[in-house]
Amino acid sequence: MTKNIFGKTAKVDAPYAIFKAPQMNFEWRVLKTYQRPDKEMENQYARWFVAARSDMTYGSWEYGDTYVRDIVEYGTLVEAVPQWYEQYGD
């Protein structure tokens, strides 16, 4: 069994991955995952701990858990650490 390498909380200025939804002016920075990618695929309620900001937050970061499916559906991966690409692909 492999370990979840993104299980330790990262800093907002050095996240594991950054997703953006330009049409909504939304940005998610993935700071922690709770499961390995293979387990997330089996879990419709899989979540990531993120810092998010948009026009609604007036440029401030709001921290909390967000469903993986929402980030992947509405956002586009724009930047990530090399290990992220190894685990999740592009």
C-alpha positions as CSV (number, residue, x, y, z in Angstrom):
1,M,0.0,0.0,0.0
2,T,1.4,3.4,-1.0
3,K,1.3,6.4,1.3
4,N,-0.6,9.7,0.6
5,I,2.4,12.0,-0.1
6,F,0.1,15.1,0.0
7,G,-1.2,14.4,3.6
8,K,0.9,17.1,5.3
9,T,-0.5,20.6,5.1
10,A,1.4,22.9,2.8
11,K,1.7,26.7,3.0
12,V,-0.6,28.9,0.8
13,D,2.4,30.3,-1.0
14,A,3.8,26.8,-1.7
15,P,0.7,24.6,-2.5
16,Y,0.8,21.2,-4.0
17,A,-1.4,22.3,-6.9
18,I,-3.2,25.4,-8.2
19,F,-6.5,25.2,-10.0
20,K,-8.2,28.2,-11.6
21,A,-11.7,28.9,-13.0
22,P,-11.1,32.2,-15.0
23,Q,-14.8,32.4,-16.0
24,M,-15.7,32.7,-12.3
25,N,-12.4,34.5,-11.3
26,F,-11.8,31.6,-8.8
27,E,-8.6,30.0,-7.6
28,W,-8.1,27.0,-5.4
29,R,-4.7,26.1,-3.9
30,V,-4.5,22.5,-2.7
31,L,-2.8,22.4,0.6
32,K,-3.6,18.8,1.7
33,T,-5.3,15.7,0.4
34,Y,-6.9,13.2,2.6
35,Q,-6.7,10.1,0.4
36,R,-4.4,8.7,-2.3
37,P,-5.6,9.5,-5.9
38,D,-6.8,5.9,-6.4
39,K,-9.0,6.0,-3.3
40,E,-10.4,9.4,-4.3
41,M,-11.6,8.0,-7.6
42,E,-13.7,5.5,-5.6
43,N,-15.1,8.2,-3.2
44,Q,-17.7,10.7,-4.5
45,Y,-17.2,12.6,-1.3
46,A,-13.4,12.9,-1.5
47,R,-12.1,16.3,-0.4
48,W,-9.0,18.4,-0.4
49,F,-8.1,21.1,2.1
50,V,-7.6,24.3,0.1
51,A,-7.1,28.0,0.2
52,A,-9.6,29.6,-2.1
53,R,-10.2,33.2,-3.3
54,S,-12.5,35.0,-5.7
55,D,-14.2,38.3,-6.1
56,M,-16.5,37.2,-3.3
57,T,-13.6,37.0,-0.8
58,Y,-12.3,40.4,-1.9
59,G,-8.9,38.9,-2.6
60,S,-8.5,37.2,0.8
61,W,-7.9,33.5,1.2
62,E,-10.6,31.4,2.7
63,Y,-9.5,28.0,4.1
64,G,-11.5,24.8,4.2
65,D,-12.4,21.5,2.6
66,T,-13.7,21.3,-0.9
67,Y,-15.0,18.3,-2.8
68,V,-12.4,17.1,-5.3
69,R,-15.1,16.7,-8.0
70,D,-16.1,20.4,-7.8
71,I,-12.5,21.6,-8.2
72,V,-11.8,19.2,-11.1
73,E,-15.2,20.0,-12.8
74,Y,-14.9,23.8,-12.6
75,G,-11.2,24.4,-12.4
76,T,-8.2,23.8,-14.6
77,L,-4.8,22.8,-13.3
78,V,-2.4,25.6,-13.9
79,E,0.6,24.7,-11.7
80,A,1.7,21.9,-9.5
81,V,4.7,20.3,-7.9
82,P,6.3,17.5,-9.9
83,Q,4.9,14.8,-7.6
84,W,1.4,16.0,-8.3
85,Y,1.8,15.3,-12.0
86,E,3.2,11.8,-11.2
87,Q,0.2,11.0,-9.0
88,Y,-2.6,12.7,-10.9
89,G,-1.3,13.3,-14.4
90,D,-2.0,16.5,-16.3
